[in-house]
Amino acid sequence: MKADISDLFSSNKGVLDFDETSGDVQGVVATGMIPDYIRIPDDGIRVRGQFRSAGQFIYLTGTVTVRYKTNCDRCLREIEEESSFDFRRSIAVSGGAGRGQPAPDDGVDREDVIAAKDGAVDLDPVLAEEIALAIPTHFLCSEDCPGLCPVCGRLRSDPECRCAEKKEIDPRLAILKKLLDNSEEV
């Protein structure tokens, strides 16, 4: 997603608002920062924000809303989630201190600085990083999801799964069962 900020230079506004829904998320996904188990539809990223001109660089503040599909970590059902978060970056303007970079004593964190090229800013790497950091690492379809039965592979809540009723002991732990049986006799 490229943002055209040339209006900030050609007018005296100093502020440029934007509201974009990405029609193509391939640029964000192609960065490699989004895990494979996160599937974002083509219209799944919406970015609202503001560019504010401030001398040698431009401040970008915004809110990202991302819709995605993934699978429940317990039962593997497909779930659809939505996450919103705020972000903030600085954009170096060509001709600023040190080849477009803000001066060392300006209080700007260098890792959050993006370079503007030809009056536009490529937001794909920024969005990919922010999405990768904001999306949780574990997903559940519900808090009380019982998960899959390790014996038959069905949902544990499936009435056909009767594996929990069977009292099979792992052969590696059978010796401990004997110890428990002996302690009950005492």
N, C-alpha and C positions, 0 to 999 in steps of 0.2 A: 504494500500500500504506500503510494507516494503522495506526499502532501505538498501542494504548491504554495509556497510562502512568498512568492514574488510580489504580491499585493502589499506586503509589509514594507517593501522597499520603495514601491512606486507611489504610495499614498502616505499621508501623515497620520493615519489611524493609530498605528502603534499596537493594535490588537486585531487578531484575526480568529474568529470562532469557526469551528468545524464540527460536523456530525457526519460520519461516514460509516456505512455498512459495507464490509468487504464482500465483493462479489467473487473474489478469487483468493482463497486462503493458501494457495500453493506456495507463495513467497514466504509466508510465515512457517509453514510446515517444512519447507525445503532447507531451513536453517539447521535442522537436525536437533533443535532444542526441545521440541514437543515429542514426548514418548509415543511409540507406535500404538499403544493401547488407548490413546486419546484420539477420537475421530471427530474432527470439526467439519460441519457441513459448509458448503461454499458461502452461505450467507450467515455463518455462525459468529462472526466477529463484528462488533459495533464499537466504534471509538468516537467519543465526544470530548471536545476539549478546546483549548485556547492557546494560540501563539501570542506572546507578548514581547514586543521589541524593547530591548534595554541596552542601548549603546552597542558594544562590540559583539554581543550575542543575544539570542532570543530564548526566552523561557517557554517551555511547553508543559502544560498541565492538562491532565485529561482523566477520563474514566473509560475503562474497557469493560465490555460485557461480552462474554464468550459462552456460546452454547456448544456442548460436546456430548458425544456418546462414548460410553465405556462399558465395562462389564463389572458386575458385583464380584468382589474378591472372595466371597463365600460360596455363592451358588452359581455364578457365571451368567446370570440373567443380564440382558442388555438394559442399561439404564441411561436416561438422558438427564444431564445436569446443566446448570447455568451458574456462572460465577462472575461477579463484578468486583472491580478493584480500581483504585486510583493510582496514577503514576505521575512522575515529574522528571523532566530532563532539561538540559541546556543544549542549545544549538549554536555551534561556532559559525560565525559569519565570515566569509572570505574577506581578507584585508584586516582582520583583527590582530591582536598581539600574537606573535609566534605562529605564522602561517594559519591563521583562522582559529587559533586556540586562545581562550581567555588568558589574561595575565596570571602569573603564579600566585599573586596575593589577592585575588578577587573573591576567594571563598567558594569557588565552584569545584566540586569533586570531579576530577578528570575522567573517571569511569562513566559518569553520567553525561558526558558531552558527545553530541552527535555532530558530524560535519554536514553542512548544507552545500549542495552542489547544484549549480545552475538554477538557483531559486527554488529548489525542491529538496525535500527531506524524505529519505527512504525509512519508513516506520516499521518495515517487516522485522528487522533484527531486534528492535526495541520491543515490539509486540510479542515476539517469540520468547524473549527473555522474561518479560513480565508475566506472560501466560504460564510459562514453565514454572516460575516461582510461586504463582498464586494458586494454581490448581492443586488440590490435595493429592497425596500419594496413595491413599487407600479409599476404596469406594464400597459402600453397602447399599443394597436396594432398600433395606429398612434396618433399623437398629437391632431388631430381634430376628434377623435372618438366620435360620438354623444352619444353612450351608448344605453341603453335599455329604452323603454317607460315604465314609472311606471304604466300606465293604462292597456295596452294590452300585454306588454312583448316583443314586436317585437323591432327590431333595429329602432331607431328614423329615420334613413335614408331610411327605407323600405317604398316604395310608398303606401303600404296597410295600414300603420299606419297614421290615420288622427286625432289622439287624440289631437294634438296640435291646430288643427283648432277649436275644441270645446272649448267654454269658460265656463267651469264648475268651480264653486267656492266651495272651501272647506267649508262645513257648519259651521265649527268652526270659520271661518273668515268672514262669511256673514255680521256680524255686522259692520265690517270695510268697506265693500262695501257700506253699507248705509251711513256711514260717508263721504266717497268719493263722493257719489252721492249728498249729501246735500251741500258739499263744492263747487261743480260745479255750483249749483243753485245760490250761493251768488255772 
